[in-house]
Amino acid sequence: QVNESAVREATLKHGEAMQMGIEVEVRYPAQGVKQLLSEMDGMFVPIVRMEGNGDRRKQRVCEYGEAKLCLAGQVGAVQRRYRGTMGKAEAAGKMWKACVVESGGGAETELHCVGDGAKCIEAQMKRRLGGKAKYLVDFYHLSDYLAEAGEALRGKDGGKWLREQQARLKGNEVKKVLEEMRERQEGVEIEEVNAPIRRCYRYLWERREVVDYEGAIEKGFPIGSGEIESGNKSVLQARLKIAGAWWKVENAEKMIGVRTNRANQEWESYWKQQRIATA
């Protein structure tokens, strides 16, 4: 029989050990595999922190912090390598690079990276993953913006307009899609929340250099970030967002270590190393 506090203490201790290496700057090997798919995304985790002195029940501040998860693996393969952190963009970038290297990535590896268009993700890719990495905005995330713009432009025929623009994007006709919206944007006096055409135009214009869907399709690469979104649900959300759970940031970080260890199928090897170390 092991009491609850002992289980908690042991879990966090080993979670911290599994999460070690976040501050280590990983170097690319000279070669590496030919191609890798790699993605990064964030999700919000319920976080609790203590503020002030006195009654601890009144010190609790509940908020949400962002957990960042990345994956890497061979295109078409089932197994993926995961890393994650509650840290800021810099820490997430280090984790991302480590994840790629652990998946066989090297200086000559062609990296196909997909994300939801967040500028911080693209910036970390450029900084951490090198010149062979190419970023692509998630096609379906962009389609959400287009759907809202289509409804504003065509009303009930918005769905038809959306399909037309999606076909153009898959053929890399980005200029034509932008032209469809350029002269039809709402005036600046319209509230931002009620300006779907202007919002969509700006989103696509700012990301016009990272929408090479035609090139990705030709190579058999995915154009959506569904894998990392699914990973968020199965790797992190399934444990960190259970009903009633609120986490200290440092404990959420350790639990991410446990969850990614299991997802990477390294559970048995970790305990084997522990037994050898204590023998």
N, C-alpha and C positions, 0 to 999 in steps of 0.2 A: 504494500500500500504506500503510495506517494501522495502527499498532500498537495493542494492546488498551488500554493506559493512556491513549493519546490519545483513543480513542473514548469511554472512560469519562469523561475530563475534559470533553470537549465535550458529552456527553449531560447531565451534571450541571449544567454551566454554563447550557445552554439550558433545562433543566428548571426551574432556579431562576428564570430570566426568565419562563417561562410561568406560574409559580406566584406571581409578584409581585402584590401588592395585598391580601394577607391582613390587613394592619394598617389598611387603608383602610376607613372607615365609609361604606358606600354609602347614599345617600339615595333614598327612593322618589320617582319622578316623580308629578305630581299625579293623573294618570289611570291609564293602563295598560290592558291587555287585560281582557276581562270575567271570564274564569275561567282558573285555572291549577291543575294538579296538581303537588304537590311532596312529596317524601319524603326522609327521612334514615335512614341505618343505619350500623352499625359492623361492622368485621371485624378480626380479629387478624392482625398481620404479624410475622414473625420478626425480632427486633431484637437487635443485638449492641452492647455497650458495653465500654469498657476500665475496669478498676478496679484502682487501686494502681500500683506501680512494679515495674520488673524485667522479667523475661521476658514479652514481649508475648503469647506463646502461652498463658501462665498468667493473663493479665489479662482474658481474654475472658469476659464474662458474657452468656449467651444467654437471652433472655426473649421475651415477646410484648407488643407495643404495639398500641394500637387505632388503626386508620385509619378516619376518618369520611368517608362519601361522601353527597352530596346530589344530587338531580336536580330539575328543574322543566321543565314543558312544557305545551302545550295539551292538554286532555282529548281523547282519541281520536287525537291526532297520533302519528306514528312517532318523529320526532326529539325528543331530549331534551337538555337542557343539564346538564352535570355540573360539580361542584366538589368538592374533597376536601382533607383535611388530616390530619396526624398530631398536630395540636395538641389542646388540651383543649376542653371544651364551648364556651367563649367564642369561640375561634378558629373552631370549626365553625359556630357561630351566625352569625358574620360571613360565612363562605363561603356559608352557606345563603341569607342575604339577598341577597348578590351574585348568586347563581345565579338567584333569582327575578326580580330586576331585569333581568338579562341576557336573561331569557326573555320580557320584556315586562310584568312585574308592576309595578303602581303602587299608590297609596294606595286606589284604588277597586276593585282586583282581588279577586274572591272566590277565596280560596286553599283548596283541599282538600288537607289534609296527612294522610298515613297513616304510622304507625310501629308498632313492636313493643311499645309501652307503656312504654318507658324514660322515667322522669320527667324526665331531663335534656333529652331531645329535646322533650318537650312544653313545658318551661320556656323553651328557646331559641326555640321557635315563638312563644310569647306575647311574649317580649321583643323579638325581631327582626322578626317578620313582621306585626305590627299586628293591629288589631281585626277585620279582614275575614278573617283566617285561622282555619280550624276544623280541629281535630285529631280523628282517628279511630284507635282502636286496631285494629291488623291483626286481621281476623276469624279468620284461620287460626291465628294465634299464640294467641289466646284459646281457640280450639277445642282446641288441644293440652292446655290446662289442664282444659277440660271433659271431654275424653276420659278423662283419668286419674281425674277425679272420678266419671264415669259407671261406669267399671270398678269403683271402690271401692263405689259405691252399688248397682249392679245386676249385677255380675259379667259373665256372658256376654251379658246384655241391655244392657250398657253402650253399645253402638253405637246401639241404638234410642233410649235416653235422650239420647245426644249429639245425634242428629238432631232430637229434640223441642225441646231447648234452643236449638239453632241456629235453628230456625224461629221460636221466640219472640224471639230476639235480633234477627232480621231484621224483626220486627214491633215492635221497641223495647219488648218486654215484659220489661225487665231485672228488675223487682221479682219477677216470677214465677220467674225463673231463680234469683235469690238465695233466695227462699223455699224452693225445692226443696232447697237445701243448708243453710239456716240451722240447722235442728234436727238435721241429720244429721252435723254436723262432728265430727271426732275429738276426744277429750279432749286437754287441753294436755299430758298426760303422754306422749302419743305423740310419737316423734321427728319433727321437721319433715320430714325426707326421706320419712317414711312416712305423711304426712298430706295426701294429695292433695285431699280435699274441703275441708279448712280452707284449704289453699294456694290453691285455685281460688276459693273464696268471697272471701278477702281480696283476691286479684288483681282480681276483677270489682268488688267493693265500692269499692276505691280508684280505679277507672276508670269508675265508673258514669255519669259525666257526659260521657264521650267515646266512647260506643258507639251513636251515631245511625246505625245501618245502614239503617234504613228511609228516612231522609232522603237518604242517599248514593245508595241504589239508585234512588229516584225521580228524582234528577237525572242518573243515568247515570254516577256517579262509582264508581271501584273501591273495594272494601272490604278489599282485601288489599294488602300492601306488596311484592308479588312483583317489581315493576319494579326497585326499588332493590336487592333481593337479587340479581336477575339482573345488575344493573349492577356490584355488588360483584365478581361472578365474572368478568365480561367486561372491565371497566375496570381493576380493581385486582388481583384475585387472579391473573389470567392472567399477570401479570408479576412481582408482588411476592411470590408464593408458589410460584415455580418450585422444583423440587427442588434442595436444597443452598444456596439463597440466604438469606443473613442480611444485614440492613441496619443501618447507622447511621441514627438517627432523621432526621438532617438530609438524608441521601441518599434515604431513603424519601420524604420530603416533596418533594424535587425530582422524583423519578420519578413521583409523583402528578401533578405539573404536566404532565409529558410525556404521561401516559396520558389525562388529562382533555382536554388539547389535541387529541389524536387523536380521542377520542370525540365531541368537539364539532365535528369536521370543520373545524378551524382550522389544520391542519398547513400547507397550502399558503399560506394568508394570513400565517402567522407568518414563513415563510421569505421571502415577498415583502417584508414589512416589514424583515426583516434585510438584504436586498439593497439596499433603498432607503436604509436607515440607514448602510450602509457604502460607498455609491456616491460 
